[in-house]
């Protein structure tokens, strides 16, 4: 059975939580010489205020966190009541603008006319260009470029939400092993996965990859109408959001008895995934996880068939910094949460991937997925 997270209904984040996050964000901006941060609807705004507009439209909503001074958020007047009810509403000054007025003129008053700001990756281009028209001497940089680690270090409450999401994904995997694969389409099995994720508490299903036979050699295969056959290797990669935080796990199963080669490839991937997990330690570079896992696959003669990075961060979104990839020299720190998911993909034949989410502890790593990594045989 999977390890169950102790969290059932998490205690909501408080205004104090959001205030501390905003203070850390302001210090981080100051440390890299920015005048501040501009947060638009999406994961950054949700992380810093708890506010997620019901609809993201052409009307600008923007939180300004200056490196020095008090945060302020501007919203469309018709959305002000929702913004006032956000969990972090007491942590910033709230301003509004009305249809027919110039929102960029109103927003520009919150900024230093010559400042350099980091902007949410999810910001609309029209909003950024509107601000640039108002503030010709200002400059802007993408959040991931300037402050990629803004949300990377999770606190204990965030980790427990991720653990709950991981446990739900594990339950989903345990149940999917009971369904019939042979004679059914990838689409049908994917629908089963989605239904199970929701059954076990996911509010949102982000992806259900079912790559059978040769389709498994495409790491991001879009599910199709291919009928799964006896003798197929099947890659199952699925996840979404529970309690607002992400799950993402991959297991590779086989319909009927596998060949010796299929077992060998699966064993190599499992060994690589274990090596990556064993390497997790605070203070090492992110790229070291990739190097360790990749070395196992390369030494086994399959290096040319491991065609993606070893992992990605996870939190309010299922893909975010840090990334476990060659060239990423940032140091792993306690509280980081990321995937370890090596794979081997043999074109036209089959693929194998094994993935767990791992959180970094003071002296190593903790898996947030507990289901067996050995190959499961399904019918």
Backbone torsions as a table, in degrees:
resi	resn	phi	psi	omega
1	UNK	NA	155.0	178.9
2	UNK	-76.1	154.0	173.7
3	UNK	-73.0	126.0	-177.6
4	UNK	-89.8	138.1	174.2
5	UNK	-72.1	148.7	179.8
6	UNK	-75.3	-9.0	-174.9
7	UNK	-88.8	128.7	175.1
8	UNK	-109.1	-70.9	173.9
9	UNK	-115.8	102.8	-173.1
10	UNK	-64.7	148.5	174.1
11	UNK	-68.0	129.3	-177.9
12	UNK	-60.9	149.9	172.4
13	UNK	-66.6	145.1	-174.6
14	UNK	-104.4	171.4	175.6
15	UNK	-58.6	-35.9	177.9
16	UNK	-62.8	-40.2	177.4
17	UNK	-59.6	-45.9	-177.7
18	UNK	-69.3	-35.8	178.3
19	UNK	-62.8	-42.2	178.7
20	UNK	-64.5	-40.5	178.8
21	UNK	-63.5	-41.4	179.1
22	UNK	-64.7	-39.1	178.7
23	UNK	-64.4	-41.5	177.6
24	UNK	-64.8	-39.5	179.7
25	UNK	-64.2	-41.2	179.0
26	UNK	-63.7	-42.2	178.4
27	UNK	-64.5	-40.9	179.3
28	UNK	-62.8	-40.4	177.6
29	UNK	-62.8	-44.1	179.9
30	UNK	-63.2	-39.4	-178.3
31	UNK	-61.6	-29.5	-179.1
32	UNK	-105.1	15.4	172.9
33	UNK	78.2	24.1	178.6
34	UNK	-93.9	151.1	174.0
35	UNK	-75.2	-19.7	178.6
36	UNK	160.8	-168.1	-177.5
37	UNK	-122.7	143.6	175.0
38	UNK	-118.1	114.7	-173.7
39	UNK	-111.7	124.8	177.9
40	UNK	-112.3	168.0	-176.3
41	UNK	-50.7	133.0	-175.6
42	UNK	146.9	-167.6	-173.9
43	UNK	-63.0	-34.7	179.8
44	UNK	-64.9	-46.4	179.4
45	UNK	-63.9	-41.5	178.0
46	UNK	-61.8	-43.0	-179.4
47	UNK	-62.7	-37.8	-171.8
48	UNK	-93.7	-15.0	-177.7
49	UNK	-136.6	-18.3	-172.6
50	UNK	78.6	7.4	-176.3
51	UNK	-99.2	126.2	175.1
52	UNK	-131.5	102.6	179.8
53	UNK	-53.1	144.0	-179.8
54	UNK	-58.5	-40.0	178.9
55	UNK	-133.8	131.6	175.5
56	UNK	-92.8	111.6	-173.4
57	UNK	-121.4	-170.7	178.8
58	UNK	-71.6	-11.7	178.4
59	UNK	-78.4	128.0	-174.3
60	UNK	-74.3	132.8	166.2
61	UNK	-122.3	130.5	-175.5
62	UNK	-153.3	128.1	172.5
63	UNK	-95.8	130.7	175.9
64	UNK	-108.9	119.0	173.4
65	UNK	-111.6	102.2	178.9
66	UNK	-74.0	153.8	177.3
67	UNK	-64.9	-26.7	173.2
68	UNK	-136.4	127.8	-179.0
69	UNK	119.9	-177.0	-174.3
70	UNK	-94.1	140.1	177.1
71	UNK	-66.5	152.0	176.0
72	UNK	-145.1	147.2	177.6
73	UNK	-128.4	135.3	176.1
74	UNK	-109.0	134.5	-176.8
75	UNK	-136.8	158.2	170.9
76	UNK	-61.2	141.9	-175.7
77	UNK	-57.7	-36.4	-177.8
78	UNK	-69.5	-15.5	178.9
79	UNK	-104.1	2.6	-178.3
80	UNK	-58.1	-43.6	-179.6
81	UNK	-56.6	-40.7	177.9
82	UNK	-65.0	-42.3	-179.7
83	UNK	-64.1	-36.3	179.9
84	UNK	-66.3	-23.3	-179.6
85	UNK	-93.7	2.1	178.6
86	UNK	-64.7	146.8	-178.7
87	UNK	-56.8	-31.8	-178.5
88	UNK	-100.7	18.1	-173.0
89	UNK	-60.7	-29.5	-178.1
90	UNK	-77.2	-3.4	-175.1
91	UNK	-95.9	-1.2	-179.5
92	UNK	-146.9	157.2	172.2
93	UNK	-75.9	135.1	-177.6
94	UNK	-109.8	125.2	178.0
95	UNK	-122.5	159.0	179.0
96	UNK	-136.9	166.0	175.6
97	UNK	-137.0	155.0	-176.1
98	UNK	-111.2	152.7	174.2
99	UNK	-56.1	136.5	-178.6
100	UNK	100.1	-18.5	175.1
101	UNK	-95.8	171.7	-179.8
102	UNK	-93.1	105.6	-176.9
103	UNK	-66.8	-28.1	-177.3
104	UNK	-75.2	-33.0	173.7
105	UNK	-64.9	-43.3	179.1
106	UNK	-64.6	-44.4	-178.7
107	UNK	-67.1	-36.3	-176.0
108	UNK	-62.4	-25.9	179.9
109	UNK	-66.4	-15.9	179.5
110	UNK	-88.5	-6.2	-173.2
111	UNK	-112.5	155.5	168.8
112	UNK	-74.0	123.9	-173.5
113	UNK	-62.0	-20.0	179.5
114	UNK	-117.3	14.5	-174.4
115	UNK	-81.3	161.5	174.2
116	UNK	-110.5	126.3	-172.9
117	UNK	-125.0	146.1	169.1
118	UNK	-89.4	135.3	-175.7
119	UNK	-118.9	139.5	176.9
120	UNK	-49.8	137.8	177.7
121	UNK	-58.3	-28.8	-175.8
122	UNK	-86.7	3.3	-179.6
123	UNK	-62.6	142.4	176.8
124	UNK	-71.2	139.6	177.9
125	UNK	-59.2	-37.7	-177.9
126	UNK	-63.7	-32.2	179.0
127	UNK	-72.8	-44.1	178.8
128	UNK	-63.1	-42.6	179.2
129	UNK	-66.1	-34.1	176.5
130	UNK	-63.8	-40.8	176.8
131	UNK	-67.0	-40.1	179.3
132	UNK	-61.8	-36.7	177.4
133	UNK	-63.2	-35.4	-179.6
134	UNK	-79.0	-32.3	-172.7
135	UNK	-125.9	74.8	-173.9
136	UNK	-62.2	-25.7	-177.4
137	UNK	-91.9	-1.7	178.6
138	UNK	-85.6	170.1	176.4
139	UNK	-145.6	159.1	-171.8
140	UNK	-138.3	151.1	178.9
141	UNK	-141.5	147.5	179.9
142	UNK	-65.9	143.4	-179.0
143	UNK	-57.2	-43.6	-178.1
144	UNK	-64.2	-29.7	177.5
145	UNK	-74.3	-44.0	-173.8
146	UNK	-84.4	-44.1	-174.7
147	UNK	-137.0	65.0	-175.8
148	UNK	-64.2	-21.4	-177.3
149	UNK	-96.2	14.5	-176.1
150	UNK	-52.5	-43.2	-177.6
151	UNK	-111.6	12.0	-169.9
152	UNK	-74.7	-34.3	-177.7
153	UNK	-90.9	110.5	-177.6
154	UNK	-88.9	144.1	172.4
155	UNK	-84.5	177.2	-173.4
156	UNK	-63.1	-34.8	179.3
157	UNK	-67.4	-38.8	177.9
158	UNK	-66.5	-41.8	179.8
159	UNK	-61.6	-39.7	-179.8
160	UNK	-68.2	-33.0	173.8
161	UNK	-65.5	-42.1	176.7
162	UNK	-64.5	-37.2	178.2
163	UNK	-65.2	-38.6	177.8
164	UNK	-65.2	-41.1	177.5
165	UNK	-64.2	-41.3	178.3
166	UNK	-63.6	-40.5	179.0
167	UNK	-64.4	-37.4	178.1
168	UNK	-67.0	-38.5	176.3
169	UNK	-65.5	-37.2	176.9
170	UNK	-63.0	-43.2	177.2
171	UNK	-61.1	-38.8	177.9
172	UNK	-60.5	-44.8	-180.0
173	UNK	-63.8	-43.6	-179.9
174	UNK	-59.3	-37.4	-179.0
175	UNK	-77.0	-35.7	-177.5
176	UNK	-66.2	-25.7	178.0
177	UNK	-65.2	-17.0	-177.2
178	UNK	-88.3	-12.9	-176.9
179	UNK	-86.7	164.2	176.7
180	UNK	-84.5	134.5	177.1
181	UNK	-100.9	-50.6	-174.9
182	UNK	-60.2	132.0	178.0
183	UNK	86.2	-0.3	177.9
184	UNK	-112.9	156.9	-179.0
185	UNK	-82.9	159.8	174.1
186	UNK	-57.3	-39.9	-178.5
187	UNK	-60.8	-39.2	-179.7
188	UNK	-66.3	-42.8	179.6
189	UNK	-67.3	-38.0	177.8
190	UNK	-62.3	-38.6	177.3
191	UNK	-63.6	-38.0	175.5
192	UNK	-61.2	-44.7	179.5
193	UNK	-60.1	-46.3	-179.0
194	UNK	-61.5	-43.7	-179.7
195	UNK	-64.1	-38.3	-179.8
196	UNK	-69.9	-40.7	176.4
197	UNK	-57.0	-44.0	179.1
198	UNK	-68.1	-39.2	178.5
199	UNK	-57.7	-36.6	-177.8
200	UNK	-96.5	23.2	165.0
201	UNK	104.5	2.0	177.5
202	UNK	-73.5	131.9	175.4
203	UNK	-86.2	-18.4	-177.3
204	UNK	-145.1	132.8	174.4
205	UNK	-105.2	119.6	-175.9
206	UNK	-92.0	-35.5	-177.7
207	UNK	-162.0	147.8	174.3
208	UNK	-140.3	88.1	178.8
209	UNK	-82.7	125.3	173.3
210	UNK	-128.3	99.5	-177.6
211	UNK	-107.4	102.3	-175.4
212	UNK	-99.6	144.2	177.4
213	UNK	52.8	-129.9	-178.0
214	UNK	-63.5	-23.8	177.7
215	UNK	-65.5	-24.1	178.6
216	UNK	-67.9	-14.7	178.1
217	UNK	-79.8	-3.9	173.8
218	UNK	-104.3	108.5	-173.1
219	UNK	-56.5	-33.4	-180.0
220	UNK	-114.1	42.8	-179.6
221	UNK	-56.2	130.5	172.4
222	UNK	-80.8	129.2	-178.6
223	UNK	-56.9	147.7	-179.0
224	UNK	-142.0	-165.0	-175.6
225	UNK	-93.0	8.3	178.6
226	UNK	-57.6	133.8	177.7
227	UNK	-85.2	125.6	179.9
228	UNK	-70.3	135.3	-174.9
229	UNK	-115.8	157.4	171.4
230	UNK	-60.5	133.8	-177.3
231	UNK	97.9	-4.7	179.8
232	UNK	-80.3	140.0	160.6
233	UNK	-84.0	140.4	-177.8
234	UNK	-132.1	118.7	176.3
235	UNK	-87.5	126.1	179.0
236	UNK	-117.4	111.8	-179.4
237	UNK	-128.1	118.5	-172.1
238	UNK	-150.8	155.7	178.6
239	UNK	175.3	177.3	-179.4
240	UNK	179.0	-148.9	-176.1
241	UNK	-119.4	135.2	171.0
242	UNK	-134.1	133.5	-173.5
243	UNK	53.9	27.3	177.0
244	UNK	84.2	-1.5	-177.9
245	UNK	-122.1	156.4	-165.5
246	UNK	-87.9	153.2	166.6
247	UNK	-120.3	154.4	178.4
248	UNK	-168.2	110.9	179.5
249	UNK	-142.0	151.3	177.8
250	UNK	-134.1	134.6	169.7
251	UNK	-134.6	151.1	179.3
252	UNK	-117.6	122.2	-176.7
253	UNK	-112.3	169.7	179.4
254	UNK	-131.5	136.4	178.3
255	UNK	-87.8	109.4	-174.8
256	UNK	78.6	-171.7	-175.1
257	UNK	-74.2	130.6	179.7
258	UNK	-80.2	161.7	174.4
259	UNK	-78.7	168.7	178.5
260	UNK	-61.5	-40.0	178.9
261	UNK	-64.1	-42.8	179.8
262	UNK	-62.2	-40.8	177.0
263	UNK	-63.5	-41.7	-179.0
264	UNK	-61.7	-46.9	-179.1
265	UNK	-62.5	-43.6	179.2
266	UNK	-61.9	-41.8	179.3
267	UNK	-63.4	-38.2	178.7
268	UNK	-63.6	-45.1	-180.0
269	UNK	-64.2	-40.7	179.3
270	UNK	-63.6	-40.7	178.0
271	UNK	-65.0	-40.6	179.1
272	UNK	-64.7	-41.2	179.8
273	UNK	-65.1	-39.7	177.5
274	UNK	-65.7	-40.8	179.2
275	UNK	-62.7	-41.2	177.3
276	UNK	-61.7	-43.1	178.4
277	UNK	-64.5	-44.4	-178.8
278	UNK	-61.9	-24.8	-177.6
279	UNK	-81.0	-12.0	-175.4
280	UNK	-65.6	119.1	177.2
281	UNK	-151.3	139.2	172.8
282	UNK	-58.5	139.7	175.6
283	UNK	97.8	-11.4	176.5
284	UNK	-91.5	159.2	179.2
285	UNK	-74.0	146.1	179.0
286	UNK	-55.5	-38.5	-177.9
287	UNK	-62.8	-19.4	-178.7
288	UNK	-67.0	-32.5	177.2
289	UNK	-63.0	-43.3	177.9
290	UNK	-63.6	-44.6	-176.8
291	UNK	-62.6	-43.1	-177.0
292	UNK	-66.4	-47.3	-179.7
293	UNK	-65.8	-41.8	-177.9
294	UNK	-65.7	-34.2	-178.7
295	UNK	-61.9	-38.6	179.8
296	UNK	-62.2	-44.9	-177.9
297	UNK	-69.6	-39.5	179.1
298	UNK	-64.8	-44.3	-179.6
299	UNK	-63.8	-26.5	178.4
300	UNK	-84.1	-2.2	176.4
301	UNK	93.8	9.9	-177.1
302	UNK	-114.0	19.1	-174.8
303	UNK	-56.2	-36.3	-179.0
304	UNK	-70.8	-10.2	-175.2
305	UNK	-108.4	8.9	171.7
306	UNK	-105.5	99.7	-161.4
307	UNK	-112.8	17.9	177.6
308	UNK	-145.2	171.0	177.7
309	UNK	-63.3	164.5	-177.6
310	UNK	-82.8	-23.0	-178.7
311	UNK	-170.7	170.6	-179.6
312	UNK	-144.2	153.8	174.7
313	UNK	-68.9	164.5	-179.8
314	UNK	-149.0	148.7	179.3
315	UNK	-175.0	-114.3	175.4
316	UNK	-68.6	-20.9	172.4
317	UNK	-123.8	160.0	-175.9
318	UNK	-82.8	-15.6	173.8
319	UNK	-131.2	118.3	177.3
320	UNK	-159.9	165.7	176.3
321	UNK	-60.6	153.4	4.6
322	UNK	-86.1	163.5	178.7
323	UNK	-114.8	136.8	178.5
324	UNK	-90.8	89.5	-172.1
325	UNK	-151.9	150.6	177.6
326	UNK	-56.5	132.3	-179.4
327	UNK	99.2	-12.8	177.7
328	UNK	-88.9	101.9	-173.6
329	UNK	-96.7	1.2	176.5
330	UNK	-61.2	146.8	-175.7
331	UNK	-85.8	139.8	174.8
332	UNK	-69.3	136.1	-178.5
333	UNK	-130.1	151.9	175.3
334	UNK	-55.0	137.0	-178.5
335	UNK	99.2	-17.3	174.1
336	UNK	-67.2	144.6	178.1
337	UNK	-131.2	128.3	-176.4
338	UNK	-155.8	164.6	178.3
339	UNK	-87.4	154.4	166.7
340	UNK	-127.3	110.7	-168.8
341	UNK	-145.4	65.7	175.5
342	UNK	-68.1	159.9	178.6
343	UNK	-155.7	162.1	173.6
344	UNK	-128.1	131.6	-174.5
345	UNK	-130.2	110.0	-178.1
346	UNK	-99.7	104.9	-172.1
347	UNK	-53.3	133.8	177.5
348	UNK	76.5	0.0	-175.6
349	UNK	-123.5	-74.1	-179.7
350	UNK	-166.4	169.3	175.9
351	UNK	-136.0	160.3	177.0
352	UNK	-138.5	130.4	171.8
353	UNK	-141.4	142.9	176.3
354	UNK	-131.7	128.3	-173.3
355	UNK	-138.7	132.0	169.3
356	UNK	-127.1	152.7	167.3
357	UNK	-90.2	135.5	-176.9
358	UNK	-125.5	138.4	170.7
359	UNK	-111.3	144.6	-176.5
360	UNK	-87.8	128.8	177.1
361	UNK	-102.7	-175.6	-179.5
362	UNK	-66.3	-24.6	-175.4
363	UNK	-131.3	16.2	179.4
364	UNK	166.3	-134.5	-178.6
365	UNK	-137.2	158.1	176.6
366	UNK	-128.3	124.2	176.7
367	UNK	-74.1	136.2	173.9
368	UNK	-100.2	1.5	171.0
369	UNK	-122.4	132.3	-171.4
370	UNK	-119.4	0.5	-177.3
371	UNK	-69.9	153.4	-177.9
372	UNK	-57.0	142.2	178.4
373	UNK	-96.9	-4.5	173.8
374	UNK	-68.0	155.5	179.7
375	UNK	-65.7	128.8	176.0
376	UNK	-95.0	140.1	177.0
377	UNK	-98.5	125.6	-179.8
378	UNK	-119.3	165.9	-179.4
379	UNK	-94.7	NA	NA
